């Protein structure tokens, strides 16, 4: 599959939640990209985020920093991941191929154990989005809280620099990163961000998880229970899975805040008009 730079970006747009703040809701940011003079692409992965939790803020009329941006966004409500876990799903986004084509995320047995088995990488003959944009003259950088990007599974291919950061540090890195764009305003850029709050927060154990729950206000606890769609939670908030969802809910709200932070930074530094921002979740969380 040979795709031009614009077509590669369009492949991503066709399947994901697009937050394009420099167009009004009734304009089409995909149809005429040349009129928008897009020179930068920011691709944000919010790992393990369920759609029914991410959009619950809007459905419950919660106004947060992201709410006004979503009103100007192109939102794909019926998008579906190609795989239930990170490597094959992200590889599809970064290549435009389905998992059986790009080859990443396969195991030698039908039932796999990540503790003892290593998944396959993107096939060497498959070119990634970062590689193509790098070849087209883009500066390509990634800030990722996911360890897969520091390992040789092909997700890192084409990036000039990969910054391994905890999720809490990605926002500050992105703010500094965008400020540096002003030193070379003519440079086209592809920036990839990968957040892990929704994957990690509810998986804490023992005393650490107890402390996390104790840090939530009564309003946050009620918010979590109000939004819960799990049958198990109808049996009581003391059930661990219910408490996990409450922490998961807060993690997703934190991710909404991170997305808004990136958009606000781009606007403040004067780069929003020529930047395309794409946000997607590569898979959700079943909660059994």
C-alpha positions in Angstrom: 0.0 0.0 0.0 1.6 3.2 -1.1 0.0 6.3 0.4 0.9 10.0 0.2 1.4 12.0 3.4 -2.1 13.4 3.2 -3.7 10.1 2.5 -1.9 8.5 5.5 -3.3 11.2 7.7 -6.8 10.6 6.2 -6.5 6.9 7.0 -6.2 7.8 10.7 -9.0 10.3 10.5 -11.4 7.8 9.0 -11.4 5.6 12.1 -10.7 7.8 15.1 -12.0 10.5 17.3 -10.7 13.7 15.8 -10.3 16.8 17.9 -9.7 19.6 15.4 -10.1 22.8 17.2 -9.4 25.2 14.4 -12.6 24.5 12.5 -16.2 25.1 13.5 -18.4 22.0 14.0 -20.2 22.5 10.6 -17.0 22.7 8.6 -15.2 19.6 7.2 -11.6 19.4 8.3 -11.0 16.3 6.2 -12.4 17.4 2.8 -10.1 20.3 2.1 -6.9 19.9 4.1 -5.0 22.2 1.7 -7.1 25.1 2.8 -6.2 24.6 6.4 -2.5 24.7 5.7 -1.8 21.8 8.1 1.9 21.4 8.8 1.8 19.6 12.2 0.1 16.4 13.3 -0.4 15.5 17.0 -1.6 11.9 17.6 -2.8 11.1 21.1 -3.4 7.6 22.4 -5.5 7.3 25.6 -4.8 3.7 26.5 -7.6 1.5 27.8 -10.4 4.1 27.6 -14.0 2.9 27.2 -16.2 5.2 25.0 -19.1 5.0 27.5 -16.8 6.3 30.2 -15.1 9.0 28.2 -18.4 10.5 26.9 -20.2 10.0 30.2 -19.0 13.5 31.2 -21.0 15.0 28.4 -24.0 12.8 29.0 -24.1 13.8 32.7 -23.7 17.4 31.7 -20.3 17.7 33.4 -18.4 20.7 32.2 -14.7 20.3 32.2 -11.7 21.8 30.3 -12.4 19.5 27.3 -16.1 20.2 27.0 -15.9 23.3 24.8 -13.3 21.7 22.6 -15.5 18.7 21.9 -18.2 21.0 20.7 -15.8 22.1 17.9 -14.5 18.6 17.2 -15.3 16.0 14.7 -16.3 13.0 16.8 -16.6 9.4 15.6 -19.0 7.7 17.9 -19.1 4.3 16.0 -15.3 3.7 15.7 -14.1 0.3 16.7 -10.7 -1.0 17.5 -9.1 -3.7 15.3 -7.8 -5.5 18.3 -8.4 -5.8 22.1 -4.8 -4.9 23.2 -2.1 -2.3 22.5 0.5 -3.7 20.1 -1.7 -4.8 17.2 -4.2 -1.9 17.6 -1.5 0.8 17.7 0.4 -0.8 14.9 -2.8 -0.6 12.8 -3.0 3.1 13.5 0.6 3.7 12.7 0.6 1.7 9.5 -2.9 1.7 8.0 -2.9 -2.1 7.9 -5.0 -4.6 9.7 -3.3 -6.9 12.3 -3.1 -9.9 9.9 -1.3 -7.6 7.4 1.2 -5.7 9.6 2.0 -8.9 11.7 2.4 -7.2 15.1 1.1 -8.7 18.3 1.0 -12.4 17.3 2.0 -15.3 19.6 3.1 -18.8 18.9 0.2 -20.3 20.8 -3.5 -19.6 20.9 -3.5 -18.7 24.6 -0.6 -16.3 25.4 1.2 -15.3 28.6 3.0 -12.0 28.3 5.2 -12.9 31.3 6.9 -15.7 29.4 6.0 -15.1 25.7 7.1 -12.2 23.4 4.6 -10.9 20.8 5.7 -10.4 17.2 6.7 -7.0 15.8 5.5 -5.0 12.8 6.8 -6.7 9.7 10.0 -5.2 8.4 8.5 -4.6 4.9 5.7 -2.4 6.4 6.4 1.3 6.5 5.0 3.2 9.5 3.4 6.7 9.5 6.4 8.1 11.4 8.8 6.7 8.8 6.8 8.2 5.9 6.5 11.6 7.6 10.2 11.5 8.6 11.1 10.9 5.0 8.8 13.8 4.0 10.8 16.1 6.2 8.7 16.1 9.4 10.4 16.2 12.8 9.0 13.1 14.5 9.0 12.7 18.3 7.0 10.6 20.8 6.4 10.8 24.5 5.0 7.5 25.8 4.2 6.1 29.2 3.8 2.7 27.6 6.9 0.4 27.8 6.2 -1.1 24.4 7.7 2.0 22.8 11.1 1.4 24.4 11.2 -2.2 23.1 11.7 -3.4 19.5 8.1 -4.1 18.4 8.2 -1.7 15.5 6.1 1.0 17.1 9.2 3.2 17.6 10.2 3.0 14.0 10.5 6.4 12.2 10.6 8.6 15.3 13.7 10.9 15.6 13.3 10.8 19.4 11.2 8.8 21.9 10.8 10.1 25.4 9.7 7.6 27.9 7.7 9.5 30.5 5.2 8.6 33.2 1.7 9.8 32.2 1.9 12.6 34.8 5.0 14.0 33.1 3.7 13.9 29.5 1.7 17.1 29.9 4.7 19.2 31.0 6.9 17.6 28.3 4.3 18.5 25.6 4.1 22.1 26.8 7.9 22.5 26.6 7.9 20.7 23.3 5.4 23.0 21.7 7.2 26.1 23.0 10.3 24.9 21.2 8.4 24.9 17.9 8.7 28.7 17.8 12.5 28.4 17.2 11.9 26.7 13.8 8.4 27.7 12.7 8.9 26.4 9.2 9.6 22.8 10.5 6.7 20.3 10.0 6.2 18.1 13.0 4.6 14.8 14.0 4.2 14.4 17.7 2.8 11.2 19.3 1.6 11.0 22.9 0.6 7.8 24.7 -1.1 8.1 28.1 -1.6 5.2 30.5 -3.7 6.5 33.4 -6.8 4.5 32.5 -4.7 1.3 32.2 -2.8 1.7 35.5 -4.8 3.6 38.1 -7.4 1.0 38.8 -4.8 -1.8 38.8 -3.0 -0.6 42.0 -2.8 -3.1 44.8 -3.2 -3.3 48.6 -2.4 -0.2 50.6 -1.6 1.9 47.5 -5.1 1.2 46.1 -6.7 2.0 49.5 -4.9 5.3 49.6 -6.0 6.2 46.1 -9.7 5.6 47.0 -9.3 7.6 50.2 -8.0 10.5 48.1 -11.3 10.8 46.3 -13.9 13.2 47.5 -17.5 12.1 48.2 -18.5 13.9 45.0 -16.0 11.9 43.0 -17.2 8.7 44.6 -20.8 9.6 43.7 -19.8 10.6 40.2 -18.2 7.2 39.7 -21.3 5.3 41.0 -23.6 7.5 39.0 -21.8 6.6 35.7 -21.3 2.9 36.4 -22.9 0.6 33.7 -21.6 -2.6 35.3 -24.1 -5.1 36.7 -21.6 -6.1 39.4 -21.7 -2.6 40.9 -25.4 -2.8 41.6 -24.5 -5.3 44.4 -22.7 -2.5 46.3 -19.8 -0.1 46.2 -17.7 -2.2 48.6 -17.1 -4.8 45.9 -13.6 -4.4 44.6 -14.6 -4.2 40.9 -16.9 -1.3 41.7 -14.2 0.5 43.5 -11.9 -0.1 40.6 -14.4 1.5 38.3 -14.6 4.6 40.5 -10.8 5.0 40.2 -11.0 4.2 36.5 -13.6 6.9 36.0 -11.3 9.5 37.7 -8.4 8.4 35.4 -10.5 9.0 32.3 -11.5 12.4 33.5 -7.8 13.2 34.1 -7.1 12.1 30.5 -9.8 14.5 29.2 -7.9 17.2 31.1 -4.6 16.2 29.5 -6.2 16.4 26.0 -7.5 19.9 26.9 -4.1 20.9 28.1 -2.5 20.0 24.8 -5.1 21.9 22.8 -4.8 25.0 25.1 -1.0 24.9 24.8 -1.2 24.7 21.0 -3.6 27.7 21.0 -1.5 29.7 23.4 1.7 29.2 21.4 -0.1 30.1 18.1 0.2 26.6 16.5 -3.4 25.4 16.6 -4.4 26.8 13.2 -1.9 24.6 11.4 -2.0 21.6 13.6 -4.3 18.5 13.3 -5.0 16.8 16.6 -6.2 13.3 16.6 -7.3 11.4 19.8 -8.2 7.8 20.0 -8.4 4.9 22.4 -6.8 1.7 21.1 -8.9 -0.6 23.3 -11.2 -0.4 26.3 -11.4 -2.2 29.7 -14.0 -5.0 30.1 -14.2 -5.1 33.9 -15.0 -8.8 33.5 
